[in-house]
């Protein structure tokens, strides 16, 4: 039996020294770039003059992402220039491509000369550290944006409730006062009709417009059966915006969970009828103890069943994945359309049901 000889590699002091210097240079460039990114982000926030615009904040996040990517590319260029200067890789384009793959830990088919082999691992270490740093900076900017938007939503909600309470108090005062001419009472009567007497008509109009829009979108887009999207839209739609948002969040989370579990069970192993009940049971456990979004939790096992059943019926994993993803896309689209028209109707035609603004429950 012939043993395969193991090539010997001798680590030189020069190689280690230059690796430490390059890692230090990478961290220095990254530190300067991250400070600059945070400074630009905060400057843009101050220039917003407290408006807390959603698009302005989102643009700030996108700009920060571009700056972070630019900093990473600059650090890769430093390593690439070193490889060209030392003659390990003659051309800068090839050297940059090699450094990019090693920096992101993907690995490259190109190899350095024996005297610099150790740098292939050190550049990956530098990349891991800088990516962790970038994640922290981006998280700080995104968290600040999210907190401002949530505070703005809460302030709008409180202001809307105050307006509705003031309107209700004014209407009660008008009812207890002296009789006014019929033309003066007409706006009040119309307002009462809009607020309380036509909840069913309002919701029916909502469903009609939303389902028609969704049907046209699906037929013009992917041309599939819109029944899943329409059912998801109806489930999310509610006169109460808060209830609709809770249902939307629950349906989205549980749909993604069910799709993920279903795809995993469909891809792993051979086709078996036991995959379906096992995947549904696992999905229920994950939905109950991990995701913990009680609203629409049944959507998770239903989605998992759709993905796996499609693959088992067609005896093809590819068909099952395609059909399963299509069902998930339809459900997500229906949820988004339902939530949008719920928000739109709450602005155009606010109502009060069971003492809550915009309706407490569906009729």
N, C-alpha and C positions, 0 to 999 in steps of 0.2 A: 504493500500500500504506500503510494507516494504522497507525502505531505505537501500541501501547497505552501510555498515559502511566503512568509509575511514580510512585506517590504519594511525596511528600517527607515525611521525618520528621526532626524536629529534637530531638536529645537535650539535655535541660536539666540544669543543675547540680543543681537541686532534686530532680529525678527520680533521678539517680545517687546523691545524698547519702542520700535516704530508702531507696533500695534497699540501700545499704551498711549503714545502720542496722538495717534489718529483717533482713538476713542475719546481722548480728552478734547481734541479739536471738534469732534462731532458734538459732544455735550455742550461745548462753549457756543458753537453756532446755534444749537438748538435752544439754549437758554436765552440768547439774545433774540432769536426769532419768536419764542413764546412770550417774552416780555413785550415785544413790539406788537404781537397779535392782541394781547390783552389790552394794551394801551389804546390801540386803534378801536377795539370793540367798545371800550368805555367812552372814548371820545364820541363815537357815533351815538351812543346812548344819551350822552349829555346834549348833543345837537338835536335829538328828537324832541327836546323841550317838554318832556313829561307826557307826550301824547300816547306813548305805549302802543304805537301802531303795530298791528300784527305783521304786515308786510315789511315794515322797517326792521322789526326784530328778526324776522326770518332772513331778510337780506344780510343782516349783521352776522348771523350764524353761517350763511353761505360764504360770505367774505372771509370769515375766520377760518373756515375749512380750506379755502383756496390758499390762504397765507400759510397755514400749517403744512399743506402739501408742498408749497414752494420751498419752505424751509427744509423739508425732508429731501427734496430733489437737490438742493444746494449741498446738503451733507453727503449725498451719494456722489455728487460731482467731485468733492474733496477726495474721496477714496479712489474714484476713477482716475483723477489726475495723478495720484501717487502711483497707481499701477502703470500708467503710461510713462511717468518719469523714470521709474525703476526698470522699465523694459519688460515687465511681466506680460503686458498686453500692449501691442504696438499702437493700435488705433483707439482714439478716445471714444468713438461711438460704441465699439465692441466692449471697451472697458466700462463704460457707463451702464450698458445693458447687463454685464456681469455683476457689477456692484449693486445694481437695482435688485436683481434676483437674490443675491446673497443677503442684502440688507433687509429684505422682506422675508427672509428665511425660506424662500421657495426652493433655492438651490439651482445651480446652473451646470450644464454639461461642460462648460469651459473650466479648465483648471489652471491655477497659477503654477509658476515654476517651484521646484522643491524648496528653494530658500525662503519662499513666502507663503507656503501652504497654510501656516497657522492663521494668517490673516482672514482666510475664508470663514473661520469660526468667530473671530473677533469682530468682524463687521456685522455678523448676525447678532452678537451680543449687544453691540451698539444700537442696532435697529430695534431690538426688543425694549431697551431702556428708553429710547426716544419715543417710541410708539406709546409706551405707558405714560410718559410725560404729556404727550399730545392729547391722549385720552382725558387726562385730568383737566387740562386747559379747556378743551371743548366741552366737557361736562360742566365746568363752572359757567361758561357762557350760556349754554343751553338751559341750565337750571335757573339762571337769572331771568332768562326770557320766559320760561314757563311760569315762574312765580309772578312776574308782572302781569302776564296774561290771565292767570287765575284770579289775581287781585282785581283786575279790571272786570272780569266776568262777575265776580261777587258784588262789586260796586254797582254794576248795571242791574243786577238782580234786585238789590236792595232799593235802588232808585225806582225801578219798575213797580215794586210792591208798594212803595210810598205813593206813587202816582195813582195806582189802583185804589188804595185805601182813601186817598183824598177825593177821588172821583166818587167812590161809594158814599162817603160822608156828605158830599155836595148833593148827590141824588136824594139821599134821605132827608136833607134839609129842604129841598124843593118839594118833596112829597108832603111834608108836614106844614108847609106854608100856605099862603092863600092861593086860591085858584087863579091860574093865569090863562090868557087866551089860548085857543087851540093851537095856533101857529107857534107859540112859545113852548108848548108842551111837546110838540112833534119831535124835535131833536132828542129830548130825553126819552121819549117812547122808543125811538129808533135805537138809541144806545142800549136801553134795557133789552130790546129784542135781540140785538147782537150779542150782548153779554150773557144772557141766561136762557133765552127761549129757543134758540136755534143751534144748540150744541150738536144735535144729530145731523142737521143739514150741513153745518160747518164741516163735521168729520166726513160726511159723505162726499162733499165737494173736494176735501183734501184727498181722499182715496181715489176719486175719479181722476183728478188732475195728475196725481203721482203715478198711478198705474198706467195711464195713457202715455205719460212721458217715458216711463220705464219700458213699456212695450215698444215704443218707437226707437228708443236707444238700442235695445237688444236686436231688433229686426234690421236696423241700419248698420249695426256694428258686427256682432259675431253671428247673427242669424240663428240663434238657438232658441229652444223652447223657454219662454219667459216665466213659466209657472213657479220655479224656485225663487227667482228674483222677486216676483210679485208677492209671494207668500212671506218672504223676508221683509219686504217693504211694509206690508200690512202689520207684521208683528212689531216692527220698530215704531210705526206711526202711533201717535197718541196726542190728544189735545194738550196734555201737560208736557212741556218741554223737558222737565226734570225726569219724568218717567221715561220719556223717549230716549233721553241720553243714557239712562241706566240700562235700558233694554239694548240699546245700540252697543254699548261697551260690553255687556255680557254676551251678546250674540257674536261680536267680532272675536273676542278672546276665545270663546268656546268653539267657534267654527275653525279658527286657526289651530287650536289644540287638537280637535278631532281630525282635521286634515293631516296634521303632522304624524299623529299616531297611526292613522290609517295607511299613509304612505310607507311608514316604516314597516308595519306588519305586512304590507303588500309586497315590498321589495325583498325583505329578508326571508330566506327559506323558500321552500316549494309551496305550491298551491295546496291549501287544505281548508276544509269546511270549518275547522275549529278556529281558524284565524278570526272569523267574524265575531263570535261571542267573546273570545279572549280579548280582542282589541277593544270591544265596547266596554268590557269590565275594566280594563286598564285605563281607558279614557275617563270613565266615571271616577275612578280613584284619583287620577291626576286632577280632574276638575274639582273634586271635593277637597283634597288635602294640599294641592300645590297652587293651582290658579286661584281658587277661592273667590270666584265671581258667581254668586248664587243666581243672578238673573239669567234666564235662558240656559241653564246648565245642561239641559237635555239636548241642546244643539250639538254638544261635543260628541256624544256617542252616535247621534244620528249622522253627523258628517263622517265619522270614522266608518260607519256601516255603509254609507254611500260609496266611499272610495274602495273599500274592500269588495263589496258585493259586485261592483262593476267589473273589477278584475276577475273575480271568480266566474261570473256569468259569461264573459267573453274568453275565458281561459288565456288571458294575455295580461301581463303586468303593464305593458305599455298602454294598452287601451284603458285599463283601470286607472292608471295615473292620469291619463288625458281626461277621462270622464270625471274623475274625482276633482281635479283642479278646475275643470269647467264649472262643476256645481258650486265649488267654493267661490269662484269669481262671480257667479250669478248671485249668490247669497250676499257677498260683500257689496256688490253694486246695488242690490235691493235695499240693504241697510243704509247705505249712504244716501240714496234717493229719498228713502222714507224720513231720515233725520233732517235732510235739507228742507223738504216740504213741511215738516213739523215746525221747524224754525221759521220758515217763511209765513206759514199761516198764523203762528203766534204773534208775528209782527203786524200782519195785515188785519187779522180778525181775532183779537184776544178775547177769551171767554173766562167765566168763573163757574167752576163745578165743585160742589161740596166744600165751598168756602176757600178754594185755592185758585190763585190766578192761573189763567191759561188752561184751566180744566184739571181736575184731579185724576180722572180716569176716563177711559174710553167709554162711550155710550153703550 
